[in-house]
């Protein structure tokens, strides 16, 4: 099971059980966000330095492009270092976008829960990312850590997809137009009745 799925509800239930009102702890929530984002970005910097070293080694050794990314016509072959650099870019953009969203909610709407959630969710998302497992924990690139990395399944994907129309099969019969044998191959269409 993914820790990220249970972290936010656990934090909110813990706050409710401890009867902590975040409106009284505004400065503490902002400090927690700054610390969480700083820890996430420091970890991303560590990963970046190691990915850069891998890319330099690949360039020096003329490494073969062995990772297929994309689907269909957009499929291309890239080196593992380039794949990891792209994945790291996505991870950092996720940290910044989550932080920006939480800051906007906290500043404009005076809501503190998103700030506190992002303070915990950003480090968790970095610590559970395959790049962290490869470059910081030193795990081999096998199984779930093989490149290209599997995209996280969106738990709300079924809600965001447009509904597919129901496929029902109905059989209808249409009247056939018989040919008049006296006029060649022309066919007569049935005449419509007009009500006067």
FILUM-146327 format. One record per residue (C-alpha): residue number from 1; z negated, x, y. Coordinates in steps of 0.05 Angstrom, whole numbers, plus 32768, in hexadecimal, padded with zeros to 4 digits. Layout:
+-----+------+------+------+
! seq !   pz !   px !   py !
+-----+------+------+------+
! NUM !    Z !    X !    Y !
...
+-----+------+------+------+
# end
This chain:
+-----+------+------+------+
! seq !   pz !   px !   py !
+-----+------+------+------+
!   1 ! 8000 ! 8000 ! 8000 !
!   2 ! 800D ! 8016 ! 8046 !
!   3 ! 7FD1 ! 8025 ! 8071 !
!   4 ! 7FF6 ! 800F ! 80B0 !
!   5 ! 7FFA ! 7FC7 ! 8098 !
!   6 ! 7FAF ! 7FC0 ! 8093 !
!   7 ! 7F98 ! 7FEB ! 80CD !
!   8 ! 7FA3 ! 7FBA ! 8105 !
!   9 ! 7F81 ! 7F7E ! 80E4 !
!  10 ! 7F48 ! 7FAB ! 80CE !
!  11 ! 7F3E ! 7FC4 ! 8115 !
!  12 ! 7F3F ! 7F7E ! 8132 !
!  13 ! 7F0F ! 7F63 ! 80FE !
!  14 ! 7EE1 ! 7F9E ! 8109 !
!  15 ! 7EDF ! 7F91 ! 8153 !
!  16 ! 7ED0 ! 7F48 ! 8147 !
!  17 ! 7E9A ! 7F58 ! 8114 !
!  18 ! 7E79 ! 7F8A ! 8143 !
!  19 ! 7E80 ! 7F58 ! 817C !
!  20 ! 7EA1 ! 7F8C ! 81A9 !
!  21 ! 7EC4 ! 7F6F ! 81E6 !
!  22 ! 7EFC ! 7F9E ! 81FB !
!  23 ! 7EFB ! 7F84 ! 8242 !
!  24 ! 7EBA ! 7FA9 ! 824B !
!  25 ! 7ED7 ! 7FEA ! 822F !
!  26 ! 7F19 ! 7FF1 ! 8255 !
!  27 ! 7F11 ! 803C ! 8263 !
!  28 ! 7EFE ! 804A ! 821B !
!  29 ! 7F3D ! 8027 ! 8201 !
!  30 ! 7F69 ! 804E ! 8230 !
!  31 ! 7F48 ! 808F ! 821C !
!  32 ! 7F52 ! 807C ! 81D2 !
!  33 ! 7F9D ! 806F ! 81E0 !
!  34 ! 7FA5 ! 80B2 ! 8203 !
!  35 ! 7F82 ! 80D7 ! 81CA !
!  36 ! 7FAA ! 80B2 ! 8195 !
!  37 ! 7FED ! 80BE ! 81B6 !
!  38 ! 7FDB ! 8107 ! 81C5 !
!  39 ! 7FC8 ! 8112 ! 817C !
!  40 ! 8009 ! 80F1 ! 8165 !
!  41 ! 8034 ! 811B ! 8194 !
!  42 ! 800F ! 815B ! 8181 !
!  43 ! 801E ! 814D ! 8138 !
!  44 ! 8067 ! 813E ! 814A !
!  45 ! 806A ! 8180 ! 816F !
!  46 ! 8051 ! 81A5 ! 8131 !
!  47 ! 8086 ! 8182 ! 8108 !
!  48 ! 80BB ! 8192 ! 813C !
!  49 ! 80AB ! 81DC ! 8139 !
!  50 ! 80B2 ! 81DC ! 80EE !
!  51 ! 80F3 ! 81B4 ! 80EF !
!  52 ! 810F ! 81E4 ! 8122 !
!  53 ! 80FE ! 821F ! 80F5 !
!  54 ! 8121 ! 81FC ! 80BB !
!  55 ! 815F ! 81EF ! 80E5 !
!  56 ! 8162 ! 8238 ! 80FA !
!  57 ! 815D ! 824E ! 80B1 !
!  58 ! 8194 ! 821D ! 809F !
!  59 ! 81C1 ! 8238 ! 80D6 !
!  60 ! 81B4 ! 8280 ! 80C1 !
!  61 ! 81C3 ! 8270 ! 8078 !
!  62 ! 81FD ! 8240 ! 8085 !
!  63 ! 81D9 ! 820A ! 805E !
!  64 ! 8202 ! 81D4 ! 803D !
!  65 ! 8201 ! 818E ! 8059 !
!  66 ! 81DF ! 8169 ! 8021 !
!  67 ! 81C1 ! 812A ! 8040 !
!  68 ! 81EB ! 80EB ! 8045 !
!  69 ! 81D7 ! 80BD ! 807E !
!  70 ! 81F6 ! 807D ! 8097 !
!  71 ! 821A ! 8046 ! 8073 !
!  72 ! 8263 ! 8037 ! 8068 !
!  73 ! 8292 ! 8056 ! 809B !
!  74 ! 8259 ! 8075 ! 80C2 !
!  75 ! 8241 ! 809F ! 8087 !
!  76 ! 823C ! 80EA ! 8094 !
!  77 ! 8220 ! 8129 ! 8074 !
!  78 ! 81EB ! 814F ! 8099 !
!  79 ! 81BA ! 8187 ! 8089 !
!  80 ! 8171 ! 8177 ! 8078 !
!  81 ! 815B ! 8196 ! 80BA !
!  82 ! 8189 ! 8169 ! 80E3 !
!  83 ! 8171 ! 812D ! 80BC !
!  84 ! 8129 ! 8140 ! 80C9 !
!  85 ! 8137 ! 814B ! 8113 !
!  86 ! 8155 ! 8105 ! 8118 !
!  87 ! 811A ! 80E7 ! 80F3 !
!  88 ! 80EA ! 810B ! 8121 !
!  89 ! 810F ! 80F1 ! 815E !
!  90 ! 8107 ! 80A9 ! 8143 !
!  91 ! 80BD ! 80B6 ! 8136 !
!  92 ! 80B0 ! 80D0 ! 817D !
!  93 ! 80D7 ! 8096 ! 819B !
!  94 ! 80AC ! 8067 ! 8173 !
!  95 ! 806D ! 8087 ! 818E !
!  96 ! 8086 ! 8082 ! 81D6 !
!  97 ! 809F ! 803B ! 81CF !
!  98 ! 805E ! 8022 ! 81B0 !
!  99 ! 8036 ! 8045 ! 81E5 !
! 100 ! 8061 ! 8029 ! 821D !
! 101 ! 805B ! 7FE2 ! 8202 !
! 102 ! 800F ! 7FE8 ! 81FC !
! 103 ! 8009 ! 8006 ! 8242 !
! 104 ! 8033 ! 7FCE ! 825F !
! 105 ! 8009 ! 7F99 ! 823E !
! 106 ! 7FC9 ! 7FBB ! 8253 !
! 107 ! 7FDD ! 7FC7 ! 829B !
! 108 ! 8003 ! 7F87 ! 82AD !
! 109 ! 7FDF ! 7F54 ! 8281 !
! 110 ! 7F9A ! 7F75 ! 827C !
! 111 ! 7F9B ! 7F70 ! 8230 !
! 112 ! 7F74 ! 7FA8 ! 820D !
! 113 ! 7F81 ! 7F99 ! 81C3 !
! 114 ! 7FC8 ! 7FB7 ! 81C2 !
! 115 ! 7FAE ! 7FF7 ! 81E2 !
! 116 ! 7F78 ! 8000 ! 81AE !
! 117 ! 7FA7 ! 7FEE ! 8175 !
! 118 ! 7FDB ! 8021 ! 818D !
! 119 ! 7FA4 ! 8055 ! 8193 !
! 120 ! 7F9A ! 8050 ! 8147 !
! 121 ! 7FE0 ! 803B ! 8131 !
! 122 ! 8006 ! 8075 ! 8150 !
! 123 ! 7FE0 ! 80AC ! 812A !
! 124 ! 7FE3 ! 8082 ! 80EA !
! 125 ! 802F ! 807A ! 80F0 !
! 126 ! 8037 ! 80C6 ! 80FB !
! 127 ! 8007 ! 80D7 ! 80C2 !
! 128 ! 802B ! 80AA ! 8090 !
! 129 ! 8072 ! 80C0 ! 80A4 !
! 130 ! 8099 ! 80E9 ! 8070 !
! 131 ! 80A2 ! 8122 ! 80A2 !
! 132 ! 8057 ! 812B ! 80A7 !
! 133 ! 8052 ! 812D ! 805B !
! 134 ! 808A ! 8160 ! 8056 !
! 135 ! 807A ! 818F ! 808F !
! 136 ! 802F ! 818A ! 8099 !
! 137 ! 8016 ! 8179 ! 8054 !
! 138 ! 804B ! 81A4 ! 8032 !
! 139 ! 8060 ! 8171 ! 7FFD !
! 140 ! 80A3 ! 817C ! 7FDB !
! 141 ! 80E0 ! 8153 ! 7FEE !
! 142 ! 80E1 ! 8127 ! 7FB0 !
! 143 ! 80DC ! 80DD ! 7FA2 !
! 144 ! 80C8 ! 80B6 ! 7FE0 !
! 145 ! 80CE ! 80F5 ! 8009 !
! 146 ! 8116 ! 8104 ! 7FF6 !
! 147 ! 8149 ! 8102 ! 802D !
! 148 ! 8161 ! 80D4 ! 804A !
! 149 ! 811D ! 80B4 ! 8053 !
! 150 ! 8117 ! 806B ! 8041 !
! 151 ! 8110 ! 803D ! 807D !
! 152 ! 80CF ! 8017 ! 807F !
! 153 ! 80D7 ! 7FD0 ! 8069 !
! 154 ! 80CC ! 7FA0 ! 80A3 !
! 155 ! 8099 ! 7F6C ! 808D !
! 156 ! 80B8 ! 7F3B ! 80BF !
! 157 ! 8100 ! 7F48 ! 80AA !
! 158 ! 8107 ! 7F06 ! 8087 !
! 159 ! 80F2 ! 7EE3 ! 80C7 !
! 160 ! 8124 ! 7F08 ! 80F3 !
! 161 ! 8161 ! 7EFE ! 80C7 !
! 162 ! 818B ! 7EC1 ! 80D8 !
! 163 ! 8185 ! 7E8A ! 80A5 !
! 164 ! 81BE ! 7E89 ! 8073 !
! 165 ! 81DF ! 7E46 ! 806D !
! 166 ! 81D1 ! 7E21 ! 802D !
! 167 ! 820B ! 7E23 ! 7FFD !
! 168 ! 8217 ! 7DE0 ! 7FDF !
! 169 ! 8254 ! 7DD0 ! 7FB8 !
! 170 ! 8272 ! 7D8B ! 7FBF !
! 171 ! 82B0 ! 7D74 ! 7F9C !
! 172 ! 82DE ! 7D46 ! 7FC3 !
! 173 ! 831F ! 7D29 ! 7FAC !
! 174 ! 8359 ! 7D1F ! 7FDB !
! 175 ! 838E ! 7CEC ! 7FCF !
! 176 ! 83D1 ! 7D0A ! 7FBD !
! 177 ! 8411 ! 7CF6 ! 7FDE !
! 178 ! 8447 ! 7CE3 ! 7FAD !
! 179 ! 848E ! 7CF4 ! 7FBA !
! 180 ! 84C2 ! 7CBE ! 7FC4 !
! 181 ! 84F8 ! 7CCE ! 7F92 !
! 182 ! 852F ! 7CAD ! 7FBA !
! 183 ! 8528 ! 7CDA ! 7FF8 !
! 184 ! 8529 ! 7D20 ! 7FDA !
! 185 ! 84EF ! 7D4E ! 7FE0 !
! 186 ! 84CE ! 7D30 ! 801D !
! 187 ! 848B ! 7D10 ! 8013 !
! 188 ! 846E ! 7CD4 ! 8035 !
! 189 ! 8429 ! 7CD6 ! 8051 !
! 190 ! 83FE ! 7C98 ! 8049 !
! 191 ! 8403 ! 7C6B ! 8086 !
! 192 ! 83C5 ! 7C5E ! 80AF !
! 193 ! 83B1 ! 7C17 ! 80BA !
! 194 ! 83A7 ! 7C02 ! 8101 !
! 195 ! 8374 ! 7BCD ! 8111 !
! 196 ! 838A ! 7B9E ! 8148 !
+-----+------+------+------+
# end
